[in-house]
Amino acid sequence: MTSTVVEQTTRTAERSEGSRPRRSAAVRADWIVGYTMVAPAVLGALAFVIAPLVAVLWFSLHDWNVLANTFVFSGTDNYERMLADEGLKDSLLASLWFSIGLVVFNISLALLLAVLLNQKLPGTTTFRTFFFSPVVVSLVAWTIVWSFLLQADGGINGFLSLIGIEGPNWLRGEFTAMVSVIVVQLFKNVGLNMILFLAALQSVPEEILEAARIDGAGAWRRFRSVTLPLISPTILLVSIITIVGSLEVFAQIAVLTGGGPGNSTTVLVYYLYQQAFRFNDFGYASAISVLLFVIVLVLTLIQWQTRKRWVFHEN
């Protein structure tokens, strides 16, 4: 009896030892497949995100002039220069006004349009196509068309003259130039946010709205107390996308105003472009790039941390 038990134990141990290499080979094969799948994304992030960030940070510590062929280590001189640069301060202020105007009006208009489209009224397909079409249009082509419309004798003032209003030269006044740039960017991208909001509205459970209606909640109360909380994750996404996009605007400024009149529309990215490609001061431009990265990172982290207070399912 004892010998039989010993033989069975021995055979079981041999089978276990024989299966371990097979299991180890299977695990290694899974690892290889897994690493192969993630390798393109990891390599892409290293090549196009991490490496450029490290390079820009390194360049910002140098006095680099391409025309003079100088590349001299200067430490934190470029960052100290930013503290006393009045042009940089003006560009930060212009970026602030542009971002506030664009974010407030873009999100508000996109949500309003999405609510209207969600009513399933006649012609909503045409309406949706009309507002979404600019999203797929070339940015430069879109901006060039608007530059003609906003001239003193352009289409906008031509229309206003028909109703007895004398329009200004939109791109030659400091206030009207900033408003014009905001409007051009607003109508270019509002369709994308509209579609995101519309998808969120259509995912709101109808039974919850019906229950609120039975309890006596009016249309505004249902929207404020039921719909808004349920679509708050989409509001967070749209706000992050819109804020980051507003800080990266460049083509509209370059085509419409060239940063003018004066420096009224010289936003941070356009000021960075001027330092790098007009004044050939790539070291200082790299320092401004680092500043832009920090601003975007901080604003995104603030939104991400405050989501727990107002985003549904996050508190």
Steps between C-alpha positions, in 0.01 A plus 500: 500500500778735597693431180191570291451841662869582446477406131189716449667793676810460283296492179303810607822688573645399163186622320514830691867549416427420137213750482699787651717559192188490283326757724812716507521489120134602473553790740805616307303482176225713657760753614650517152158554341410764760824695461470478121151651516598795720839559336370733220319724751794507739754567226274769353466670838875487555583630151231767463418604859771422755804560277375837366416616854848412622657666193300822546593512868868457405478767227339744745820493705705631206548818303427359153501723194478314171618787279797577723566126540531532878397239753634603840388369836334786691337323792181668617563829314206443264263442790628810679448695180134392493437670833591841355358453148208740452420342164456163668269653759289655223480163323390328821227761545386458139493121547295545816234713329490273198465185713228646721297622204538181300438255785192678636328554165609171343374278780181702550411508130591134446278392791213719377522359149518144633188555711314634197611208282395255769137615465467301174347793313467503118820596319736402782719297262560803278553719806756257643685473167512881470675543835725195475628566145757765608670238720616306193590808294867597471587742778703730275231506229233574761707786643579652158129512413427676828784746439317621187167514680643711782663768282366855510326440165444129563189289520421565866493879459317460169223315678490755783470785249181341368335559836643846546800417722851617419734225609856558622820372349487189713865403476643847564358573845651339809168392649329406172808306384493281811125452467542406134765238575283351774196483270698336219633233735159463666316408181788281385485258795160543662362217286735244658395591854138505385525138381664394829225665702231353275637149552499559876142632498377203302654264756299648790248231608149605403348328804690734734367806318152349503521439874602863555212614280252293702637654820408842365839625381478749216719501190765730651507306829539170315784644294679654799451217752498191276649562157796719594632266773470199267691670218759658730776253392456625143506860622835425667637348178379790287639760740845337502507473120379858451738657752803318361396590145456866592856516632641347181334732246739619230377482140205732559726765650761466225246529216251748644696754702869409511487568873369854453389764516790571730535188714129468578464154342856374551416190701767285665550254213529781245751680722697176522497479119628857474790434734603183317446579132514880482769576755673158472523474879425131532627474856255761626221352288570161660466658844162642397403152379578363845285775652212409268534132593490585870191720455313229309606234751394707802161593353432139405597373846279762665202390293577136569525552875188717528293245308424322829285796607271518198543202266239226547633170648832667593420605859 
